[in-house]
Amino acid sequence: DFTDLNSGKWYYDSVSYVVSKGLYNGLTTTQFGPNASMNRAMFVTVLGRMANVDTSKYMGLAFSDLEAGMYYVPYVKWANENGIVLGRSDTIFDPEASITREEMAAIMYRYCEYIGMDMTPKNTMFMERYTDRNEISDWAVTYVEWAVGCGLMRGMTDHTIDPLEHASRAQVAQVIMNFCDKVLYR
């Protein structure tokens, strides 16, 4: 039981979901860290767990800045070998960096391609309501529009998408639950 979770908070159901499915661990045995930033290594690990990756098949370091023996190493290797995640360069992954909302959208898009989902573009007219849509990096526009269009991600408010903001562990839990409910099993 995590002492930092409140059953009245917006994230409670999604956090309960990802923990019950074995996709997330707490930051400690008593702290989940709902407002802590999700880092790149954590995010790739969650996807690998969701895909039931056999970690014994992914030995070795995919990037020079990964530390041998860390929990995320086989998941990063799996995701990189399958085109789901890219490094900051050919040699640097930056595992401890907080993941941005647009990076999360891009990685989820590539994960959906990996599992063979139909990635037909959705109607993107709804993006007009987001006053900060022009802040989405050029490389990420397709990914963010897809993630919002299929119900995976919502705006941080009714009028902002905050593409460059760091995603919290609770926000990512909501995205993963949305993925399972709205995208994967619809």
C-alpha positions in Angstrom: 0.0 0.0 0.0 1.3 3.4 -1.0 0.9 6.1 1.6 1.0 9.0 -0.9 -2.1 8.0 -2.9 -5.5 9.5 -2.1 -8.6 7.7 -3.3 -10.3 11.1 -4.0 -7.7 12.2 -6.6 -8.2 12.1 -10.4 -5.3 9.7 -10.8 -6.4 7.0 -8.3 -8.1 4.7 -10.7 -5.4 4.8 -13.3 -2.6 4.3 -10.8 -4.5 1.4 -9.2 -4.8 0.0 -12.7 -1.1 0.1 -13.7 0.0 -1.2 -10.3 -2.5 -4.1 -10.4 -1.3 -5.1 -13.9 2.3 -5.1 -12.8 3.3 -2.3 -15.2 4.5 0.1 -12.5 6.4 -0.3 -9.3 6.5 2.4 -6.6 9.5 4.7 -6.1 9.8 2.9 -2.8 7.7 0.2 -1.1 5.5 2.9 0.5 5.7 5.8 -2.0 4.2 5.7 -5.5 5.2 9.3 -6.4 2.2 10.3 -8.5 3.5 13.8 -9.1 7.1 12.8 -9.7 8.3 13.0 -13.3 8.3 9.9 -15.3 11.7 9.4 -16.8 12.6 7.8 -20.2 13.8 4.5 -18.6 10.7 4.1 -16.5 8.4 4.8 -19.5 10.1 2.3 -21.8 10.0 -0.3 -18.9 6.3 0.2 -18.6 5.8 -0.5 -22.3 8.1 -3.5 -22.2 6.1 -4.9 -19.3 2.9 -4.2 -21.2 4.3 -6.1 -24.2 5.4 -9.0 -22.0 9.0 -8.7 -23.2 11.2 -11.7 -22.5 14.1 -9.7 -21.0 16.5 -12.7 -21.4 16.4 -12.1 -25.1 17.7 -8.5 -24.8 21.2 -8.6 -23.3 23.8 -5.9 -23.6 23.6 -2.1 -23.7 21.8 -0.4 -26.5 23.4 3.0 -25.6 26.7 3.9 -23.9 25.1 5.9 -21.1 23.1 2.9 -19.8 24.4 1.2 -16.7 24.7 -2.6 -16.9 22.4 -4.4 -14.5 19.8 -1.7 -14.2 16.1 -2.8 -14.4 15.5 -0.9 -17.6 18.4 -2.1 -19.7 16.7 -5.0 -21.5 13.5 -3.0 -22.1 15.5 -0.1 -23.7 17.3 -2.6 -25.9 14.0 -4.2 -26.9 12.3 -0.8 -27.6 15.4 0.4 -29.6 15.7 -2.7 -31.7 12.0 -2.6 -32.6 12.0 1.1 -33.5 9.9 2.1 -30.6 12.4 4.4 -28.9 15.3 6.4 -30.2 18.2 7.8 -28.3 19.1 11.4 -28.0 21.9 10.4 -30.4 23.3 7.1 -31.7 25.1 6.5 -28.4 23.1 8.4 -25.8 19.7 7.4 -24.4 19.4 9.7 -21.4 17.5 7.2 -19.2 17.0 9.6 -16.2 15.7 12.5 -18.2 12.0 13.3 -17.6 9.9 12.4 -20.6 7.9 15.2 -22.2 4.3 14.8 -23.2 5.2 15.0 -26.9 8.0 12.4 -26.5 5.4 10.2 -24.7 3.0 10.6 -27.7 5.8 9.7 -30.2 6.8 6.6 -28.3 3.2 5.4 -27.9 2.6 5.9 -31.6 5.7 3.8 -32.5 4.6 1.2 -29.9 1.2 1.0 -31.6 2.9 0.5 -35.0 5.1 -2.2 -33.5 2.0 -4.2 -32.3 0.4 -3.8 -35.7 -2.3 -1.3 -35.0 -4.1 0.6 -37.7 -2.5 4.1 -37.5 -4.9 5.8 -39.9 -4.9 9.5 -38.9 -7.9 10.7 -37.0 -9.7 14.0 -37.4 -7.3 16.7 -36.1 -9.7 19.6 -36.2 -10.1 19.4 -32.5 -6.5 20.6 -32.1 -7.7 24.1 -32.9 -9.0 24.5 -29.3 -5.5 24.2 -27.9 -4.0 27.6 -27.7 -0.5 26.2 -27.3 -0.6 23.8 -30.3 2.1 25.8 -32.0 4.5 24.9 -29.2 4.5 21.2 -30.4 7.9 20.5 -31.9 7.7 20.0 -35.7 8.8 16.4 -35.4 6.1 15.6 -32.9 3.0 17.2 -34.5 1.7 13.9 -36.1 2.3 12.0 -32.8 0.5 14.5 -30.6 -2.4 14.9 -32.9 -2.8 11.1 -33.1 -2.5 10.7 -29.3 -5.1 13.4 -28.6 -7.3 12.3 -31.5 -7.6 8.7 -30.4 -8.3 9.6 -26.7 -4.9 8.5 -25.4 -3.9 12.0 -24.2 -6.0 15.0 -23.3 -5.0 18.6 -22.8 -3.6 19.7 -19.5 -6.5 22.1 -19.4 -9.4 22.6 -21.8 -7.2 24.9 -23.9 -3.6 23.7 -23.4 -1.8 20.5 -24.4 1.6 21.4 -22.8 3.6 19.3 -25.2 7.0 20.3 -23.7 6.0 19.7 -20.1 7.3 16.7 -18.3 4.8 14.0 -17.8 4.2 12.9 -14.2 4.0 9.2 -13.2 0.2 9.7 -12.6 -0.3 11.3 -16.0 1.5 8.4 -17.7 -0.6 6.0 -15.7 -3.7 7.7 -17.1 -2.3 7.4 -20.7 -1.6 3.7 -20.2 -5.1 3.1 -18.9 -6.6 5.1 -21.7 -4.5 3.1 -24.2 -5.8 -0.2 -22.8 -9.4 1.0 -22.6 -9.8 3.3 -25.6 -7.2 2.2 -28.1 -6.1 -1.3 -27.6 -9.4 -3.0 -26.7 -12.1 -0.8 -28.3 
